[in-house]
């Protein structure tokens, strides 16, 4: 009896040990696995059980690929491959014109470029007919138009904080593809009227791989396809934007549809008036001051003339350094070089005055009209010019006066006056006129005071009437 009882107890303890040990080891094993999988989600000693769920973004992407049947089609081929050309509508909104460079002959523009086309391979069933919007991750898996900017130097798609790309798919397969891009493109400028010029620039869009037999580019809403924000530029005023279209031919690949974003720029003149024209006018007027300075004040007149010439050279160099090296004459070049000529002629005018004055004094010395002790630098009139009648004659010798009186008395009597009804006038020869100017060199300054301002005023009238 005792043996049977011991046998039963031993069997019961073995069953309990096996059952308890298996349950305990299984619980510990399950706990270790659970903690191992979720140990990285511990915060403050507690496990975040919500983060155990699967990533919803990946789940949505998988569902989207299944909904659009992306894996079932070859999106390396355009929609309707082998048939008619697929129409792709373009809609552009210009955000800003960042810069316009005359030296590089280009401009930089930021814009929203939107494409519209239909791809029936992406059609999906929808009860409420609502579209689905995606980012750049799905764009890489479907076919999109390969539009590029012709004659562009640099371009990029903005990627802060994510790539500025939007893809919107409608249930019937219509697609809207929008990107925000900044492009630097060439603008062939004509500087013949600079800075009183207007420039016509254009941004050109074209498909790179598909010619007109495969892809047809067109403006989605006609002239309303091009919209602009309020754009303010420092040196230009934008008169108007307008879209246009055309064809481009390449000898090896054929004809391509090309769209143009045209805009007309008119330059603001006030900046150049302050920086170029007004200083140039002042330098020319300043060079005329030497006409009122005594012709014997050599240091004053020479220094004034050289200063104005050097200042004009500096202005011309500054304007040329900020402009492209073109082979034709610009409007600002005509004005600057004509003004430089006026300044240079004022220096040449004083050289002529000084030379004639020297010849006049040498002739008077030879004729004995001036004593050998006469100081020419002291012979100044009150109006800044030298006149023979204003000289002090007290230093002259009596012999000289006697000789002059004898010459006056020996002059022949005047010829009889011709009868009434006849009027005789003998024109002076060129030599006589030159001798008159040499003997009266102060007249050159007198004529220059009037001739130079009138000539410069006439030049300005013609210049501004032609280029304004």
C-alpha positions as CSV (number, residue, x, y, z in Angstrom):
1,X,0.0,0.0,0.0
2,X,2.8,2.4,0.9
3,X,4.6,1.5,-2.3
4,X,1.5,2.5,-4.4
5,X,1.1,5.8,-2.5
6,X,4.8,6.7,-3.1
7,X,4.6,5.8,-6.7
8,X,1.5,8.1,-7.2
9,X,3.2,11.0,-5.4
10,X,6.4,10.7,-7.5
11,X,4.5,10.6,-10.7
12,X,2.4,13.7,-9.7
13,X,5.5,15.6,-8.7
14,X,7.2,14.8,-12.0
15,X,4.2,15.9,-14.0
16,X,4.0,19.2,-12.0
17,X,7.7,19.9,-12.5
18,X,7.5,19.2,-16.2
19,X,4.3,21.3,-16.6
20,X,5.5,24.2,-14.4
21,X,9.0,24.3,-15.9
22,X,7.7,24.4,-19.5
23,X,5.3,27.1,-18.7
24,X,7.8,29.2,-16.9
25,X,10.5,28.8,-19.5
26,X,8.1,29.6,-22.3
27,X,6.9,32.8,-20.5
28,X,10.5,33.9,-20.0
29,X,11.4,33.1,-23.5
30,X,8.4,35.0,-24.9
31,X,9.2,37.9,-22.6
32,X,12.8,38.0,-23.7
33,X,11.8,38.0,-27.4
34,X,9.3,40.7,-26.8
35,X,11.7,42.9,-24.9
36,X,14.4,42.3,-27.5
37,X,12.2,43.5,-30.3
38,X,10.9,46.5,-28.4
39,X,13.9,47.4,-26.2
40,X,14.7,50.4,-28.5
41,X,11.2,51.9,-27.8
42,X,11.7,52.2,-24.0
43,X,11.2,55.6,-22.5
44,X,11.6,56.0,-18.8
45,X,11.6,52.3,-18.2
46,X,8.2,51.9,-19.9
47,X,7.5,50.3,-23.3
48,X,5.7,52.3,-25.9
49,X,3.4,49.7,-27.4
50,X,1.9,52.1,-30.0
51,X,5.3,52.2,-31.9
52,X,5.0,48.4,-32.4
53,X,2.7,49.1,-35.3
54,X,3.9,49.0,-38.8
55,X,5.1,52.2,-40.6
56,X,1.9,53.8,-42.1
57,X,3.9,55.6,-44.8
58,X,5.3,52.3,-46.2
59,X,1.9,50.7,-46.0
60,X,0.3,53.7,-47.9
61,X,3.0,53.5,-50.6
62,X,2.4,49.8,-51.1
63,X,-1.3,50.4,-51.3
64,X,-0.8,53.3,-53.8
65,X,1.4,51.1,-56.1
66,X,-1.2,48.4,-56.0
67,X,-4.0,51.0,-56.7
68,X,-2.2,52.6,-59.6
69,X,-0.9,49.2,-60.9
70,X,2.6,50.6,-61.3
71,X,4.1,47.1,-61.4
72,X,1.8,46.0,-64.2
73,X,3.0,48.6,-66.8
74,X,6.3,49.7,-68.4
75,X,6.6,53.4,-67.6
76,X,9.8,53.7,-69.6
77,X,7.4,54.2,-72.6
78,X,5.3,57.2,-73.1
79,X,1.5,57.0,-72.9
80,X,0.0,55.8,-76.2
81,X,3.3,54.6,-77.5
82,X,3.1,53.9,-81.2
83,X,0.1,56.1,-81.7
84,X,-0.5,59.8,-82.0
85,X,1.6,62.4,-80.2
86,X,0.7,62.8,-76.5
87,X,-0.5,66.4,-75.8
88,X,1.2,68.0,-72.7
89,X,-0.1,71.3,-71.5
90,X,2.1,73.8,-69.8
91,X,1.2,76.4,-67.2
92,X,3.8,78.7,-65.7
93,X,3.7,81.1,-62.7
94,X,6.7,83.4,-62.5
95,X,7.7,83.9,-58.8
96,X,10.6,86.3,-59.3
97,X,13.3,87.5,-61.5
98,X,16.3,87.3,-59.3
99,X,19.0,89.0,-61.4
100,X,19.8,90.4,-64.8
101,X,23.4,90.7,-65.8
102,X,24.6,92.8,-68.7
103,X,28.1,91.6,-68.5
104,X,27.1,87.9,-68.8
105,X,24.0,88.6,-70.9
106,X,21.7,86.4,-68.9
107,X,18.9,86.5,-66.3
108,X,17.9,84.3,-63.4
109,X,14.2,83.4,-62.9
110,X,12.3,81.4,-60.3
111,X,9.0,79.9,-61.5
112,X,6.4,77.2,-60.9
113,X,6.3,74.9,-63.9
114,X,3.2,72.8,-64.2
115,X,2.6,69.9,-66.7
116,X,-0.8,68.5,-67.7
117,X,-1.3,65.2,-69.5
118,X,-3.3,62.0,-69.4
119,X,-2.0,58.5,-68.7
120,X,-4.7,55.9,-68.7
121,X,-2.4,53.4,-67.1
122,X,-2.7,55.3,-63.9
123,X,-6.5,55.5,-63.8
124,X,-8.0,54.0,-60.6
125,X,-11.5,53.5,-59.3
126,X,-12.9,56.1,-56.9
127,X,-16.3,56.4,-55.3
128,X,-16.1,60.2,-54.6
129,X,-14.0,61.0,-57.7
130,X,-11.2,62.6,-55.6
131,X,-7.7,62.9,-56.8
132,X,-4.6,61.7,-55.0
133,X,-1.5,63.9,-54.3
134,X,2.0,62.5,-54.1
135,X,5.5,63.8,-53.7
136,X,8.8,63.1,-55.6
137,X,9.0,59.5,-54.4
138,X,6.3,58.3,-56.8
139,X,7.5,60.6,-59.6
140,X,10.5,58.4,-60.1
141,X,8.4,55.3,-60.8
142,X,6.1,56.7,-63.6
143,X,6.5,58.5,-66.9
144,X,6.8,62.3,-66.8
145,X,7.5,64.7,-69.7
146,X,11.2,65.5,-70.2
147,X,10.9,69.3,-70.5
148,X,14.1,71.3,-70.4
149,X,15.1,74.9,-70.8
150,X,16.8,75.7,-74.1
151,X,19.8,78.1,-73.9
152,X,19.9,77.7,-70.1
153,X,23.2,78.0,-68.3
154,X,22.2,76.6,-64.9
155,X,19.0,75.3,-63.3
156,X,17.9,73.4,-60.3
157,X,14.8,72.2,-58.5
158,X,14.4,73.5,-54.9
159,X,14.8,70.9,-52.2
160,X,14.2,72.7,-48.9
161,X,12.8,71.1,-46.8
162,X,11.8,68.4,-49.3
163,X,12.0,68.4,-53.1
164,X,9.5,71.0,-54.3
165,X,7.7,68.5,-56.5
166,X,4.0,67.7,-56.5
167,X,2.2,65.0,-58.5
168,X,-1.6,64.8,-58.5
169,X,-3.4,61.9,-60.2
170,X,-7.1,62.0,-61.0
171,X,-9.3,58.8,-61.2
172,X,-9.6,59.1,-65.0
173,X,-5.8,59.2,-65.5
174,X,-5.3,63.0,-65.8
175,X,-2.1,64.1,-64.2
176,X,-0.8,67.4,-62.8
177,X,2.9,67.5,-62.3
178,X,4.3,70.7,-60.7
179,X,7.9,71.7,-59.9
180,X,9.5,74.8,-58.4
181,X,12.7,75.6,-60.4
182,X,15.3,78.3,-60.7
183,X,16.9,78.7,-64.1
184,X,19.6,81.0,-65.4
185,X,19.2,81.5,-69.2
186,X,20.8,83.4,-72.0
187,X,19.3,86.8,-73.1
188,X,20.7,88.3,-76.3
189,X,20.8,92.0,-75.4
190,X,21.4,95.0,-77.8
191,X,23.2,97.8,-76.1
192,X,23.1,100.3,-79.0
193,X,20.8,102.6,-76.9
194,X,22.3,101.8,-73.5
195,X,21.3,103.1,-70.9
196,X,18.1,104.4,-72.7
197,X,17.4,100.9,-74.0
198,X,14.7,98.2,-73.8
199,X,15.6,94.5,-73.8
200,X,13.4,91.6,-75.0
201,X,14.3,88.4,-73.2
202,X,12.6,85.0,-73.4
203,X,12.8,81.6,-71.5
204,X,12.3,78.7,-73.9
205,X,10.8,75.3,-73.0
206,X,11.2,72.2,-75.1
207,X,11.1,68.4,-74.8
208,X,14.6,66.9,-74.9
209,X,13.9,63.4,-76.3
210,X,10.4,63.5,-77.9
211,X,9.9,65.4,-81.2
212,X,6.6,66.6,-82.5
213,X,5.6,63.1,-83.6
214,X,5.7,61.8,-80.0
215,X,5.0,64.8,-77.8
216,X,3.1,68.0,-78.4
217,X,3.8,70.9,-76.1
218,X,1.1,73.7,-75.9
219,X,0.0,76.4,-73.5
220,X,-2.7,75.0,-71.3
221,X,-4.9,78.1,-71.2
222,X,-3.6,80.2,-74.0
223,X,-2.4,83.6,-73.0
224,X,-3.7,83.0,-69.4
225,X,-1.2,80.2,-69.0
226,X,1.5,82.6,-67.9
227,X,0.9,84.3,-64.6
228,X,3.3,86.5,-62.6
229,X,3.5,87.8,-59.1
230,X,4.3,91.4,-58.4
231,X,8.0,91.7,-59.5
232,X,10.1,94.8,-58.7
233,X,13.6,95.1,-60.1
234,X,16.3,97.6,-59.2
235,X,17.4,98.7,-62.7
236,X,14.5,97.6,-64.9
237,X,10.8,98.0,-65.3
238,X,8.9,95.0,-66.6
239,X,6.5,96.3,-69.2
240,X,4.6,93.0,-69.9
241,X,4.9,89.2,-70.0
242,X,3.4,87.2,-72.9
243,X,3.6,83.5,-74.0
244,X,4.2,82.3,-77.5
245,X,5.0,79.0,-79.2
246,X,7.0,77.8,-82.2
247,X,9.0,75.0,-83.7
248,X,12.8,74.2,-83.4
249,X,14.6,72.1,-86.0
250,X,17.6,69.9,-85.4
251,X,19.2,68.3,-88.4
252,X,19.7,64.9,-86.7
253,X,16.4,64.5,-84.8
254,X,13.8,66.6,-86.5
255,X,11.2,69.2,-85.4
256,X,10.4,69.9,-81.7
257,X,7.6,72.0,-80.1
258,X,9.0,75.0,-78.3
259,X,7.3,77.4,-75.9
260,X,8.5,80.9,-75.1
261,X,8.1,83.0,-72.0
262,X,8.7,86.5,-73.4
263,X,9.1,89.6,-71.2
264,X,10.0,93.2,-72.2
265,X,12.4,95.1,-69.9
266,X,12.8,98.9,-69.9
267,X,15.8,100.3,-68.0
268,X,15.5,102.9,-65.3
269,X,17.5,106.0,-66.4
270,X,17.6,107.8,-63.0
271,X,20.5,105.7,-61.7
272,X,22.7,106.5,-64.7
273,X,21.7,110.1,-64.5
274,X,23.1,110.3,-61.0
275,X,26.2,108.1,-61.7
276,X,27.2,109.1,-65.2
277,X,25.4,111.9,-66.9
278,X,25.3,114.6,-64.2
279,X,29.0,114.2,-63.2
280,X,29.9,114.4,-66.9
281,X,27.9,117.6,-67.4
282,X,29.5,119.1,-64.3
283,X,33.0,118.3,-65.6
284,X,32.3,119.9,-69.0
285,X,30.9,123.1,-67.3
286,X,33.9,123.1,-65.0
287,X,36.3,123.1,-67.9
288,X,34.7,126.3,-69.1
289,X,35.7,128.2,-66.0
290,X,39.2,128.5,-67.5
291,X,37.8,130.9,-70.1
292,X,37.3,133.5,-67.4
293,X,40.7,133.0,-65.8
294,X,43.5,135.3,-67.0
295,X,45.4,133.8,-69.9
296,X,48.7,134.5,-68.2
297,X,47.8,132.4,-65.1
298,X,49.3,129.3,-66.6
299,X,49.3,127.0,-63.5
300,X,45.6,127.7,-62.7
301,X,44.4,127.1,-66.2
302,X,46.6,124.0,-66.9
303,X,45.8,122.3,-63.7
304,X,42.1,122.9,-64.2
305,X,42.2,121.5,-67.7
306,X,44.2,118.4,-66.7
307,X,41.9,117.7,-63.7
308,X,38.8,117.7,-65.8
309,X,40.4,115.5,-68.4
310,X,41.5,112.9,-65.8
311,X,38.1,113.0,-64.2
312,X,36.4,112.3,-67.5
313,X,38.8,109.4,-68.2
314,X,37.8,107.9,-64.8
315,X,34.1,108.1,-65.6
316,X,34.6,106.5,-69.0
317,X,36.6,103.7,-67.5
318,X,34.1,103.0,-64.7
319,X,31.2,102.7,-67.2
320,X,33.2,100.5,-69.5
321,X,34.2,98.1,-66.8
322,X,30.5,97.3,-65.9
323,X,29.5,96.6,-69.5
324,X,30.2,93.7,-71.9
325,X,33.0,94.2,-74.4
326,X,30.8,94.8,-77.5
327,X,32.2,95.8,-80.8
328,X,29.6,98.6,-81.5
329,X,29.1,102.1,-80.1
330,X,26.6,102.5,-77.3
331,X,24.6,105.6,-76.6
332,X,26.4,106.3,-73.3
333,X,29.7,106.1,-75.3
334,X,28.6,108.8,-77.6
335,X,27.7,111.1,-74.7
336,X,30.9,110.4,-72.7
337,X,33.3,110.7,-75.6
338,X,31.6,113.9,-76.9
339,X,31.8,115.4,-73.5
340,X,35.4,114.3,-73.2
341,X,36.1,116.1,-76.6
342,X,34.6,119.3,-75.2
343,X,36.9,119.1,-72.1
344,X,39.9,118.3,-74.3
345,X,39.1,121.2,-76.6
346,X,39.0,123.6,-73.6
347,X,42.6,122.6,-72.9
348,X,43.6,123.0,-76.6
349,X,41.9,126.4,-76.5
350,X,44.2,127.6,-73.8
351,X,47.2,126.3,-75.6
352,X,46.1,128.3,-78.6
353,X,45.6,131.4,-76.5
354,X,48.9,131.1,-74.8
355,X,50.7,130.6,-78.1
356,X,49.0,133.6,-79.7
357,X,49.8,135.7,-76.7
358,X,53.5,134.8,-77.0
359,X,53.5,135.7,-80.7
360,X,51.8,139.0,-80.0
361,X,54.4,139.9,-77.4
362,X,57.3,138.9,-79.6
363,X,55.9,141.1,-82.5
364,X,55.5,144.1,-80.2
365,X,59.0,143.6,-78.9
366,X,60.3,143.6,-82.4
367,X,58.3,146.7,-83.4
368,X,59.5,148.5,-80.2
369,X,56.0,148.9,-78.8
370,X,57.2,147.3,-75.5
371,X,60.2,148.4,-73.5
372,X,62.9,145.8,-72.8
373,X,62.2,146.1,-69.1
374,X,58.4,145.4,-69.5
375,X,57.1,142.6,-67.3
376,X,54.4,140.8,-69.2
377,X,53.0,138.9,-66.2
378,X,51.9,142.2,-64.7
379,X,49.8,143.3,-67.7
380,X,46.4,142.1,-66.7
381,X,43.1,143.7,-67.3
382,X,40.3,143.7,-64.7
383,X,38.2,141.3,-66.8
384,X,40.9,138.7,-66.9
385,X,42.1,139.5,-70.4
386,X,45.1,141.4,-71.7
387,X,44.5,144.5,-73.7
388,X,47.0,147.0,-75.2
389,X,44.9,149.9,-74.3
390,X,45.1,149.0,-70.6
391,X,48.8,149.2,-70.4
392,X,50.7,151.8,-68.4
393,X,52.7,153.9,-70.8
394,X,54.7,155.8,-68.1
395,X,57.6,153.5,-68.5
396,X,58.0,154.1,-72.2
397,X,60.9,156.3,-73.3
398,X,60.3,159.7,-74.9
399,X,62.2,158.5,-78.0
400,X,59.8,155.7,-78.5
401,X,56.9,158.1,-78.2
402,X,58.6,160.4,-80.6
403,X,59.0,157.7,-83.2
404,X,55.4,156.7,-82.8
405,X,54.3,160.3,-83.3
406,X,56.4,160.6,-86.4
407,X,54.9,157.4,-87.8
408,X,51.4,158.7,-87.1
409,X,52.2,162.0,-88.9
410,X,53.7,160.2,-91.9
411,X,50.7,158.1,-92.5
412,X,49.0,159.0,-95.8
413,X,45.6,160.8,-95.7
414,X,42.5,158.6,-96.0
415,X,41.2,157.8,-99.4
416,X,38.2,159.8,-100.6
417,X,34.8,158.4,-99.7
418,X,33.1,156.7,-102.7
419,X,30.0,158.4,-104.1
420,X,26.7,157.6,-102.7
421,X,24.9,154.7,-104.2
422,X,28.0,152.5,-104.2
423,X,29.1,150.3,-101.2
424,X,32.4,148.6,-101.2
425,X,33.5,145.9,-98.7
426,X,36.8,144.1,-98.9
427,X,36.7,140.7,-97.3
428,X,39.7,139.7,-95.2
429,X,41.8,136.8,-96.3
430,X,42.5,133.8,-94.0
431,X,45.9,135.1,-93.2
432,X,44.6,138.5,-92.2
433,X,42.0,136.8,-89.9
434,X,44.8,134.7,-88.3
435,X,46.9,137.8,-87.8
436,X,43.9,139.6,-86.2
437,X,43.5,136.7,-83.7
438,X,47.2,136.7,-83.0
439,X,47.3,140.4,-82.4
440,X,44.1,140.2,-80.3
441,X,44.5,136.8,-78.5
442,X,42.0,137.8,-75.8
443,X,39.3,137.5,-78.4
444,X,39.7,133.7,-78.4
445,X,38.6,133.5,-74.8
446,X,35.7,135.9,-75.5
447,X,34.4,133.8,-78.3
448,X,34.9,130.5,-76.4
449,X,32.7,131.7,-73.6
450,X,29.8,131.8,-75.9
451,X,30.7,129.1,-78.5
452,X,31.4,126.2,-76.1
453,X,28.1,126.4,-74.0
454,X,26.0,126.9,-77.2
455,X,27.6,123.9,-78.9
456,X,27.2,121.7,-75.8
457,X,23.6,122.7,-75.5
458,X,22.9,121.9,-79.1
459,X,24.5,118.5,-78.7
460,X,22.4,117.7,-75.6
461,X,19.2,118.7,-77.5
462,X,20.0,116.4,-80.4
463,X,21.2,113.5,-78.1
464,X,18.1,113.4,-75.8
465,X,15.7,113.9,-78.7
466,X,17.1,110.9,-80.5
467,X,17.5,108.4,-77.6
468,X,14.6,109.4,-75.2
